[in-house]
Amino acid sequence: MPTPLEVPRHILEDIYRHARREYPSECCGWLAGDKDGSSVTTVRACVNMQAQGNHPSAPSRTAETAYVFGAQDLIELNNSLDTDTPARIIYHSHPNGMAYLSEIDRGVAISPWGDGPAYPVQQLVIGIDAHRVVAAALYDWSDTDGDFIQIASFTGAEI
């Protein structure tokens, strides 16, 4: 089973606040950390460009049900992969309160050749509703399962 990266509580609360600011739309961004480390140290909040209909597999969905990084955010994510503090986790929220990796999320996170993840990162999903952050769940690619599997869960917050 893949080993979950450590996500310090203050980092979780930063992304929970990002999810609250964007609610009822989905938020998105990534967490970076030392390339050889076991935890993340910084948050890079991005703008969900889904309102422009840019989703590669679900262009008709709204920002309330899908997310997509803008071109500049995607370039910066890609560039980070060649640094000492690369993107380690991509995160987004689900405004329905559920912290699951949907079929569309999985499809976008898998390489176009279907041979593993598109990026060498874990995936964090924040379940948020009108009242609170319900929970968050961390996923990573499993070669054994040929899919993303849940590897950690986090409590929500009154945010």
Residue frames as qw, qx, qy, qz and C-alpha x, y, z in Angstrom:
[[0.000, 0.889, 0.458, 0.000, 0.00, 0.00, 0.00],
 [0.354, 0.614, -0.054, 0.704, 1.30, 3.50, -0.82],
 [0.429, -0.366, -0.478, 0.674, 2.51, 5.57, 2.13],
 [0.029, 0.915, 0.366, 0.166, 0.48, 8.73, 2.78],
 [0.343, 0.408, -0.198, 0.822, 2.34, 12.00, 2.93],
 [0.268, -0.513, -0.575, 0.578, 1.94, 13.84, 6.21],
 [0.018, 0.649, 0.304, 0.698, -0.36, 16.85, 5.92],
 [0.208, -0.096, -0.558, 0.798, 0.08, 19.06, 9.00],
 [0.012, 0.680, 0.697, -0.229, -3.16, 20.33, 10.56],
 [0.000, 0.682, 0.038, -0.730, -2.35, 24.00, 9.78],
 [0.018, 0.183, -0.687, -0.703, -1.99, 23.08, 6.08],
 [0.016, -0.432, -0.892, -0.129, -5.31, 21.22, 6.19],
 [0.012, -0.734, -0.478, 0.483, -6.97, 24.25, 7.77],
 [0.011, -0.474, 0.313, 0.823, -5.50, 26.50, 5.04],
 [0.107, -0.040, -0.795, -0.596, -7.06, 24.37, 2.32],
 [0.052, -0.564, -0.807, 0.166, -10.29, 24.02, 4.30],
 [0.023, 0.677, 0.191, -0.711, -10.49, 27.85, 4.35],
 [0.053, 0.266, -0.590, -0.761, -9.81, 27.88, 0.60],
 [0.069, -0.316, -0.912, -0.250, -12.68, 25.43, 0.11],
 [0.033, -0.672, -0.595, 0.440, -14.97, 27.65, 2.24],
 [0.020, 0.543, -0.136, -0.828, -14.05, 30.79, 0.24],
 [0.137, 0.154, -0.717, -0.666, -14.90, 29.03, -3.03],
 [0.133, 0.354, 0.912, -0.155, -18.04, 27.26, -1.83],
 [0.867, 0.065, 0.429, -0.246, -20.39, 26.36, -3.54],
 [0.677, 0.629, -0.373, -0.085, -17.79, 25.97, -6.31],
 [0.942, -0.150, -0.055, 0.296, -15.00, 23.45, -6.09],
 [0.134, -0.905, 0.379, 0.140, -11.61, 24.77, -5.03],
 [0.948, 0.217, -0.039, 0.230, -8.34, 23.40, -6.34],
 [0.010, -0.895, 0.436, -0.095, -4.61, 23.67, -5.81],
 [0.863, 0.140, -0.443, 0.197, -1.61, 21.70, -4.72],
 [0.616, -0.761, 0.204, 0.017, 0.59, 21.07, -1.71],
 [0.623, 0.612, -0.424, 0.237, 4.36, 21.09, -2.08],
 [0.704, -0.661, 0.261, -0.002, 7.16, 19.74, 0.03],
 [0.178, -0.649, 0.706, 0.221, 10.73, 18.52, -0.01],
 [0.707, 0.337, -0.486, -0.387, 11.14, 16.02, -2.85],
 [0.509, 0.157, -0.827, 0.180, 12.68, 13.47, -0.49],
 [0.217, -0.188, 0.573, -0.768, 10.53, 14.34, 2.53],
 [0.108, -0.300, -0.948, 0.005, 7.52, 12.63, 4.01],
 [0.032, 0.703, 0.567, -0.428, 5.32, 15.71, 4.48],
 [0.287, 0.690, 0.339, 0.571, 4.04, 18.78, 2.67],
 [0.399, -0.348, -0.292, 0.797, 4.99, 22.28, 3.77],
 [0.081, 0.279, -0.075, -0.954, 3.24, 24.79, 1.51],
 [0.444, 0.582, 0.658, -0.176, -0.13, 25.41, -0.10],
 [0.051, -0.141, 0.445, 0.883, -0.51, 26.69, -3.66],
 [0.421, 0.549, 0.586, -0.421, -4.15, 27.71, -4.08],
 [0.176, 0.051, 0.636, 0.750, -5.29, 27.89, -7.71],
 [0.462, 0.269, 0.081, -0.841, -8.27, 29.36, -9.51],
 [0.508, 0.265, 0.820, 0.001, -10.90, 26.90, -10.71],
 [0.125, 0.318, -0.407, -0.847, -11.27, 27.73, -14.38],
 [0.205, 0.288, 0.931, 0.095, -14.20, 25.35, -14.91],
 [0.272, 0.690, 0.383, -0.550, -16.63, 28.28, -15.27],
 [0.236, 0.616, -0.426, -0.619, -15.01, 28.79, -18.69],
 [0.920, 0.254, 0.113, -0.275, -15.85, 25.18, -19.66],
 [0.286, 0.719, -0.631, -0.060, -12.24, 24.06, -19.90],
 [0.694, -0.308, 0.628, -0.170, -12.57, 20.60, -18.33],
 [0.107, 0.396, -0.803, -0.433, -10.94, 18.00, -20.61],
 [0.111, -0.132, -0.972, -0.160, -13.61, 15.36, -20.07],
 [0.070, -0.650, -0.736, 0.176, -16.62, 17.22, -18.64],
 [0.183, 0.130, 0.108, 0.968, -16.82, 20.68, -20.29],
 [0.332, -0.543, -0.459, -0.619, -20.56, 20.98, -19.69],
 [0.578, -0.535, -0.543, 0.292, -20.22, 20.67, -15.89],
 [0.093, -0.928, -0.009, -0.361, -20.21, 23.80, -13.76],
 [0.228, 0.539, -0.592, 0.554, -17.59, 24.93, -11.22],
 [0.639, -0.386, 0.359, -0.560, -19.91, 23.48, -8.56],
 [0.958, -0.021, 0.245, -0.147, -19.29, 19.96, -9.90],
 [0.869, 0.288, 0.043, 0.400, -15.86, 20.09, -11.55],
 [0.265, -0.871, 0.204, 0.360, -12.52, 21.82, -11.42],
 [0.803, 0.415, 0.093, 0.417, -9.72, 22.52, -13.86],
 [0.471, -0.550, 0.069, 0.686, -6.44, 24.38, -13.38],
 [0.369, 0.902, -0.021, -0.224, -5.78, 27.41, -15.55],
 [0.790, 0.527, -0.171, 0.263, -2.90, 27.36, -18.02],
 [0.122, 0.742, -0.467, 0.464, -0.48, 29.34, -15.81],
 [0.677, -0.471, 0.445, -0.348, -1.27, 27.21, -12.74],
 [0.983, 0.132, 0.126, -0.001, -0.70, 24.04, -14.78],
 [0.585, 0.657, -0.313, 0.358, 2.62, 25.35, -16.11],
 [0.180, -0.691, 0.514, -0.476, 3.74, 26.18, -12.56],
 [0.882, -0.250, 0.326, -0.231, 2.67, 22.75, -11.29],
 [0.920, 0.350, -0.039, 0.170, 4.66, 21.08, -14.08],
 [0.343, 0.730, -0.386, 0.448, 7.69, 23.31, -13.47],
 [0.525, -0.643, 0.406, -0.381, 7.58, 22.53, -9.74],
 [0.996, -0.049, 0.060, -0.051, 8.18, 18.86, -10.47],
 [0.763, 0.410, -0.208, 0.455, 11.79, 19.65, -11.42],
 [0.065, -0.754, 0.326, -0.566, 12.55, 21.56, -8.20],
 [0.239, 0.165, -0.832, 0.474, 13.61, 20.60, -4.69],
 [0.270, 0.224, 0.646, -0.678, 10.06, 21.35, -3.44],
 [0.173, -0.103, -0.726, -0.657, 7.72, 19.87, -6.04],
 [0.694, -0.166, -0.039, -0.699, 3.97, 19.50, -5.97],
 [0.007, -0.174, 0.967, -0.185, 3.33, 16.38, -3.87],
 [0.177, 0.453, 0.839, -0.245, -0.48, 16.47, -3.53],
 [0.154, -0.248, -0.390, -0.873, -3.17, 17.92, -5.81],
 [0.069, 0.344, 0.775, -0.526, -6.28, 18.91, -3.88],
 [0.250, -0.263, -0.387, -0.848, -9.83, 19.88, -4.69],
 [0.310, 0.065, 0.644, -0.696, -13.15, 20.11, -2.87],
 [0.177, -0.359, -0.832, -0.384, -16.55, 18.51, -3.32],
 [0.245, -0.192, 0.196, -0.930, -19.33, 20.91, -2.25],
 [0.730, -0.260, -0.449, -0.445, -21.66, 17.95, -1.70],
 [0.580, -0.628, 0.377, -0.356, -19.87, 17.20, 1.59],
 [0.983, -0.058, 0.173, 0.024, -18.31, 13.94, 0.40],
 [0.122, -0.777, 0.577, 0.220, -14.56, 13.27, 0.23],
 [0.839, 0.110, 0.523, 0.101, -14.33, 10.70, -2.56],
 [0.097, -0.421, 0.585, 0.686, -12.33, 10.51, -5.78],
 [0.703, 0.452, 0.268, -0.479, -15.01, 10.46, -8.47],
 [0.800, 0.264, 0.467, 0.269, -14.78, 8.59, -11.75],
 [0.408, 0.878, 0.045, 0.246, -14.11, 11.87, -13.56],
 [0.317, -0.864, 0.390, -0.014, -11.45, 12.80, -10.97],
 [0.768, -0.240, 0.561, 0.196, -9.83, 9.40, -11.51],
 [0.721, 0.554, 0.341, 0.240, -10.00, 9.72, -15.28],
 [0.211, 0.949, -0.128, 0.194, -8.27, 13.09, -15.26],
 [0.450, -0.755, 0.477, -0.029, -5.64, 11.93, -12.74],
 [0.843, -0.032, 0.496, 0.204, -4.68, 8.87, -14.83],
 [0.206, -0.409, 0.559, 0.691, -2.12, 9.15, -17.61],
 [0.615, 0.449, -0.138, -0.633, -3.68, 9.46, -21.09],
 [0.459, 0.341, -0.799, -0.187, -2.00, 6.13, -21.86],
 [0.843, -0.339, -0.146, -0.391, -3.75, 4.49, -18.90],
 [0.778, 0.165, -0.517, 0.316, -0.48, 3.30, -17.39],
 [0.504, -0.317, -0.484, 0.641, -0.61, 5.06, -14.02],
 [0.082, -0.836, -0.335, 0.427, -1.04, 8.54, -12.63],
 [0.457, 0.813, 0.138, 0.333, -0.65, 11.57, -14.89],
 [0.045, 0.803, -0.373, 0.463, 1.46, 13.29, -12.20],
 [0.601, 0.020, -0.708, 0.370, 3.65, 11.83, -9.45],
 [0.201, -0.303, 0.347, -0.865, 1.37, 13.19, -6.74],
 [0.016, -0.347, -0.898, 0.271, -1.24, 12.03, -4.27],
 [0.199, -0.459, -0.438, -0.747, -4.81, 13.34, -4.51],
 [0.061, -0.236, -0.681, 0.690, -6.64, 15.02, -1.61],
 [0.216, -0.505, -0.567, -0.614, -10.40, 15.57, -1.72],
 [0.037, 0.054, 0.530, -0.845, -12.16, 17.87, 0.77],
 [0.173, -0.552, -0.773, -0.261, -15.84, 17.25, 1.44],
 [0.027, -0.121, -0.300, 0.946, -17.53, 20.53, 2.35],
 [0.018, -0.646, -0.731, -0.217, -21.15, 21.55, 2.73],
 [0.048, -0.785, -0.186, -0.589, -22.98, 24.77, 3.58],
 [0.604, -0.776, -0.039, -0.178, -22.19, 24.39, 7.29],
 [0.548, -0.677, 0.479, 0.106, -18.75, 22.83, 7.70],
 [0.400, 0.495, -0.755, -0.160, -15.87, 20.89, 6.22],
 [0.923, -0.195, -0.015, -0.331, -17.15, 17.35, 6.72],
 [0.837, -0.307, 0.389, 0.230, -13.96, 15.37, 6.04],
 [0.360, 0.753, -0.476, -0.277, -11.00, 14.94, 3.70],
 [0.934, -0.057, 0.346, 0.065, -9.48, 11.84, 2.15],
 [0.001, -0.722, 0.591, 0.359, -6.08, 11.21, 0.58],
 [0.929, 0.292, 0.210, -0.084, -5.64, 8.89, -2.41],
 [0.103, -0.657, 0.648, 0.371, -2.62, 7.48, -4.20],
 [0.726, 0.383, -0.453, -0.348, -2.00, 5.21, -7.14],
 [0.697, -0.309, 0.639, -0.098, -1.73, 1.49, -6.40],
 [0.286, 0.423, -0.752, -0.416, 0.07, -0.58, -9.03],
 [0.146, 0.042, 0.977, -0.153, -1.48, -3.67, -7.45],
 [0.360, 0.550, 0.633, -0.410, -5.03, -2.34, -7.90],
 [0.314, 0.277, 0.548, 0.724, -4.34, -0.41, -11.11],
 [0.164, -0.795, -0.415, -0.411, -6.31, 2.47, -9.61],
 [0.024, -0.504, 0.382, -0.774, -6.25, 5.16, -6.97],
 [0.598, -0.429, -0.672, 0.078, -6.97, 3.91, -3.47],
 [0.348, -0.859, 0.038, -0.374, -7.73, 5.78, -0.28],
 [0.682, 0.166, -0.526, 0.480, -4.65, 5.84, 1.94],
 [0.223, -0.148, -0.525, 0.808, -5.62, 8.33, 4.69],
 [0.163, -0.753, -0.523, -0.364, -8.57, 10.29, 6.03],
 [0.214, 0.099, -0.332, 0.913, -8.76, 13.55, 7.97],
 [0.043, -0.646, -0.674, 0.357, -11.38, 15.03, 10.23],
 [0.179, 0.735, 0.355, 0.549, -13.25, 18.08, 9.05],
 [0.276, -0.165, -0.342, 0.883, -13.62, 21.41, 10.82],
 [0.076, 0.809, 0.531, -0.241, -16.18, 24.06, 11.64],
 [0.211, -0.348, 0.289, 0.866, -14.98, 26.29, 8.81]]
